[in-house]
Amino acid sequence: MMADAWRLLLTMTDVRRAWRVLTDRPHLDVAFITNLRDEAERRRFFHAKADLHQHASGPRMHLGGVTGEVRGINVTAEEILTRAGRKRAKAVFMDAVAWAHGEGARVVLLAAATKRLFGHDGAELKARFPDMVFTIGDNGTAHLLCQDVERAMARAGLDKSRARVFVVGAYGHLGRAVSQHLMGQGCDVVGYGTNWRLLEAFSAETGTPVSLSLENAGFFDVVVTCTHSTDAKLTPADVSLLRQPDRKLLVVDVAEPANLDERCLAACQRWVVRQDAGNGHAAKLSYLLGPLSYRKLRLPARTVFGCFAEALALHRAIFTEHNPLMLGRDWFDVNPAQMALVAGTFEDMGLGLPEPHCFGQPVGSFDLSLPEVGAGALALPYRTPANAY
């Protein structure tokens, strides 16, 4: 019932949308259509007896003349991995796009686990709604992620020319982008993932060294997690395998839901510095209902997911500025050229990095030195990898 009351309050206080209706303008510019992270998020957005085939309004935001709204489909990330859940997600997603089209939206984001519901290029969506722009938002997220990793390393005092970086989910869009970016910065990068065929193909194509197991990977200064796949989620035991013997492990986590989740972090937080990544911040970004909305997304004030930021930027560049370089591109594809185009629009809109946060709380320190082991102190958990460097 709280979710319904919150939506009613959204409707009652949305003066900007009321003015658009009165002036016969599109009610909405961008729709961020997303599944739910987990059952806890389901309880925040839907009441207990809500129709599983339902989609509903989520937080609304505004930046640079562009108005966006989250549209949540009642399917969790876990459910979308099943055949029945995927089928239901596709049907509800398509209904949500039709709703957004009726509201006047021109850009639709396939957010979170919906990115691959319609294949590698979204052909079915594009054929049914040819006047809309569809994006998975990974060019914007990848750009922000690369910046996040560089800043975190700098704050931790790590020398890029000597740092060892382990990328989990290296063959995905984000993993590939950050691996190639960091290799270009002189970092020693090793890729990892649970699909060995894709991992070996990624290595052959990019020249990035890979490891087929955590036990043989070696020691690292930084782990960048780019997947929430259950098989690739970090555990406290994995942290003990991967961290350098004499310091904490820096974990930059862009996965949604989180890869190193709150429960696992609590079990090894003395030996980890963790940061959320891939989000954008703008001083002029506003949420309708303020903290009542952005806290539903587990985000700090004036902060938005990188994929949401890309969708806002695409609307501004294509439909406000009519930028010819942005027209007719496949925004399901992630490459350096498109990352640069999105980054340019981010700069125009005042979108940059937020201060580092970990599950909604500011990261207090990037000091990787270990707590001293003395009287009353806990022994440090540590296991020696088979292929230690």
C-alpha positions, 0 to 999 in steps of 0.5 A: 500500500505504501507504493500506491500511496507514493505513486499517488503523491507523485501524480499530485505533485508533478507540476511539470507534467501537468504543464506539459499536458496543458500545453499539449506537449509530450508528457514524457521524454525518456522511459527507463524500463527495468526489472526489479533487483530482488524481492526487497525491491519488489516490496518497495514498488508493488503491493503483495498481491500485485499482478505479476504481468504489471508495470508501474511508475517509478521515480521521475527525474529532470535534467537539462530540459529532459524528463525521464521516468522509471517504469518497473516491470514486476519481474526480478533479476532472478526470475528473468533467468528462467524461461517462464520469467523471461517470457513474461518479462518480454511481454510486460516490457513490450506493454511498457514500451507501448505505454511510454510511446503513448506518453510521448517518450522518444527514448527507451532504456532497456535497464538492468537485466532487460538489456538482452531480452530482445537479442543483441540489437533489439530488432523486434522493438525497433521494428514495432516502434520505428520512431523511438530510440532504444538503448542499453545504456552501456556506452555511458556506464562504461565511460563513467566506470572507466573514470571511477576506476581511475579515480579510485586507484588514484585515491588509493595511491596505486601506480597504474603502471604497476597495479594489477587489475582483475576484471570479473565479467571481462567479455561483457560490454562493460568488462571489455570496455574497462579492460581495454581502457586500463590496458591502455593506461598501462595497468596489468589486467587479467580477465575472468568469467564463468563462460570459458568459451567467451573468455578465451574468445575475448582474450584472442580478440583483445590480447588480454590475459585471462584466468580460468580459475580464481585459484590460479589467478594470482594477487591483485590490487583492484577487482572490477566486477562487471557482472551479477551472475551468481556463478561469478559473485565474489565471496569472502573466500575469493577476497582472501585468494585475490588480495595482496598479502600486505594490503586490502583489496580495492573492489569497484563494483558496477554490477546491479544487483551488486556482485560483492553484496552487502552480506558478503562485504560485512563478512570481509569488510576489514580487508576490502575497500568497496565502491559502487561505480558507473553512476553519474552526478549533476548539480541540476539533476532533480528527482520529483519528491527528492529523497523519497524517490532517489532513495528508492533506487538506493542512490545518493542525491542528484545521482543517476545510474550511468545507463539512465544518464545515457538515455537522458543524454541521447534525448537531448542530443538527438531530439533537442540539439539534432546532433547528426553524429548521434542519429541512426546509430545502434545504441545496443553496440558499445565502442570507444566512438560512441562512448566519446559521443555520449561523454561529450553530451554528459559534459554539456549537461554537467554530468560527471562522477558522484563522490564515491559511495558504497551501498548509499554511504560515502566511502570514508577512506581509500587507504588499503593498508591493513589493520594491525594484528595485535592483542585482541585483533582478529587474525587476517583471513588469507589463503595463498593462490596456486599461482601467486605473483 
